């Protein structure tokens, strides 16, 4: 979890052999927006999984909420890309949020297409992958630490 473009010191939290790194970046508002939107999108993937499980259990009435929720998730991921652009504009060296958000957006559009064509095996598999990708994105977004503005004396 350490990349060459990171600024900041590694934290004491360790996961296996990887060291979580806190990155000091500019743009407190953009970072907050990225965190909030990505966390809500992550929760949305869990709701999607619940609705999908209900559908696979035979509750055909859950197909409409699952479809509607898919479009809500697409909107949230699009907002996540916009927030990642704002973070990137303030920190040109920090490219992973934008690259990851665009990758998740492409996977989301692919997921919707697979669902509309009833490719169940691929749709379920990509849905699980999207949930994992979004969870990792949220965890990494919370490693960003905003630079404190200078205090006036």
C-alpha positions as CSV (number, residue, x, y, z in Angstrom):
1,X,0.0,0.0,0.0
2,X,3.0,2.3,-0.3
3,X,3.6,4.0,-3.6
4,X,6.4,6.3,-4.7
5,X,4.1,9.3,-5.0
6,X,3.1,9.3,-1.3
7,X,4.0,12.1,1.0
8,X,4.0,11.6,4.7
9,X,5.2,9.1,7.2
10,X,4.0,5.5,7.5
11,X,1.6,5.1,10.3
12,X,1.9,2.4,13.0
13,X,-1.1,0.5,11.7
14,X,0.1,-2.6,9.8
15,X,-1.9,-5.1,7.8
16,X,0.2,-8.2,7.2
17,X,3.4,-6.9,5.7
18,X,1.9,-3.7,4.1
19,X,2.2,-0.4,5.9
20,X,-0.7,2.0,5.7
21,X,0.7,5.4,4.8
22,X,-0.9,8.7,5.7
23,X,-0.5,11.2,2.9
24,X,-0.6,15.0,3.6
25,X,-2.4,16.7,0.8
26,X,-4.0,20.0,0.0
27,X,-7.8,20.6,-0.2
28,X,-9.6,19.7,3.0
29,X,-13.0,20.2,1.3
30,X,-12.2,18.0,-1.6
31,X,-10.8,15.3,0.6
32,X,-13.9,15.4,2.8
33,X,-16.2,15.2,-0.3
34,X,-14.2,12.2,-1.6
35,X,-14.5,10.4,1.7
36,X,-18.2,11.0,2.1
37,X,-19.2,10.1,-1.4
38,X,-17.0,7.0,-1.5
39,X,-18.3,5.8,1.9
40,X,-21.9,6.3,0.8
41,X,-21.1,4.5,-2.5
42,X,-19.6,1.6,-0.5
43,X,-22.7,1.3,1.6
44,X,-24.7,1.3,-1.6
45,X,-22.8,-1.8,-2.8
46,X,-23.9,-3.6,0.3
47,X,-27.5,-2.6,-0.3
48,X,-27.1,-3.9,-3.9
49,X,-25.8,-7.2,-2.6
50,X,-28.7,-7.5,-0.2
51,X,-31.2,-6.8,-3.0
52,X,-29.4,-9.3,-5.3
53,X,-29.5,-11.9,-2.6
54,X,-33.2,-11.4,-2.2
55,X,-33.7,-11.7,-5.9
56,X,-31.6,-14.9,-6.1
57,X,-33.7,-16.3,-3.3
58,X,-36.8,-16.0,-5.4
59,X,-38.2,-12.6,-4.4
60,X,-39.0,-11.2,-7.8
61,X,-40.3,-8.0,-6.4
62,X,-36.7,-7.0,-5.5
63,X,-35.7,-6.6,-9.2
64,X,-37.1,-3.0,-9.5
65,X,-35.4,-1.7,-6.3
66,X,-32.1,-3.5,-7.5
67,X,-32.3,-1.8,-10.9
68,X,-33.1,1.6,-9.3
69,X,-30.3,1.2,-6.8
70,X,-27.9,0.4,-9.7
71,X,-28.5,3.9,-11.2
72,X,-28.1,5.5,-7.8
73,X,-24.8,3.7,-7.4
74,X,-23.7,4.9,-10.9
75,X,-24.5,8.5,-9.9
76,X,-22.5,8.1,-6.7
77,X,-19.5,6.7,-8.5
78,X,-19.7,9.6,-11.0
79,X,-19.7,12.0,-8.1
80,X,-16.7,10.1,-6.7
81,X,-14.9,10.7,-10.0
82,X,-15.7,14.4,-9.7
83,X,-14.4,14.5,-6.1
84,X,-11.2,12.7,-7.2
85,X,-10.7,15.3,-9.9
86,X,-10.9,18.0,-7.3
87,X,-8.4,16.2,-5.1
88,X,-6.1,15.8,-8.1
89,X,-6.3,19.4,-9.1
90,X,-4.9,20.4,-5.8
91,X,-2.3,17.7,-5.7
92,X,-1.1,16.9,-9.2
93,X,1.3,14.2,-7.8
94,X,-1.6,12.3,-6.3
95,X,-3.0,10.3,-9.1
96,X,-4.3,7.1,-7.6
97,X,-7.8,8.4,-6.5
98,X,-8.6,9.6,-10.0
99,X,-7.3,6.4,-11.7
100,X,-9.1,4.2,-9.2
101,X,-12.4,6.2,-9.4
102,X,-12.4,6.0,-13.2
103,X,-11.7,2.3,-13.1
104,X,-14.6,1.8,-10.7
105,X,-16.8,3.9,-13.0
106,X,-16.0,1.8,-16.0
107,X,-16.6,-1.4,-14.0
108,X,-19.9,0.0,-12.9
109,X,-21.1,0.7,-16.4
110,X,-20.0,-2.8,-17.4
111,X,-21.9,-4.2,-14.4
112,X,-25.1,-2.4,-15.5
113,X,-24.7,-3.7,-19.1
114,X,-24.2,-7.2,-17.8
115,X,-27.3,-6.9,-15.6
116,X,-29.4,-5.6,-18.5
117,X,-28.3,-8.5,-20.7
118,X,-29.0,-11.0,-17.9
119,X,-25.5,-12.4,-17.8
120,X,-26.0,-13.6,-14.3
121,X,-22.6,-15.3,-13.6
122,X,-20.6,-12.4,-14.8
123,X,-23.0,-9.9,-13.2
124,X,-22.7,-11.5,-9.8
125,X,-18.9,-11.9,-10.0
126,X,-18.3,-8.3,-11.1
127,X,-20.8,-7.1,-8.3
128,X,-18.6,-8.8,-5.7
129,X,-15.5,-7.3,-7.2
130,X,-17.1,-3.8,-7.2
131,X,-17.9,-4.2,-3.6
132,X,-14.3,-5.1,-2.8
133,X,-12.9,-2.3,-5.0
134,X,-15.1,0.3,-3.4
135,X,-14.2,-0.9,0.1
136,X,-10.5,-0.6,-0.7
137,X,-11.0,2.9,-2.2
138,X,-12.7,4.1,1.0
139,X,-9.9,2.7,3.2
140,X,-7.3,4.5,1.0
141,X,-9.3,7.7,0.9
142,X,-9.2,7.8,4.7
143,X,-5.4,7.6,4.6
144,X,-5.3,11.1,3.1
145,X,-4.7,13.9,5.6
146,X,-5.5,17.5,4.8
147,X,-2.8,20.1,5.2
148,X,-3.8,22.4,8.0
149,X,-4.2,26.0,6.9
150,X,-1.8,28.5,8.3
151,X,-3.2,30.2,11.4
152,X,-3.3,34.0,11.5
153,X,-1.6,35.4,14.6
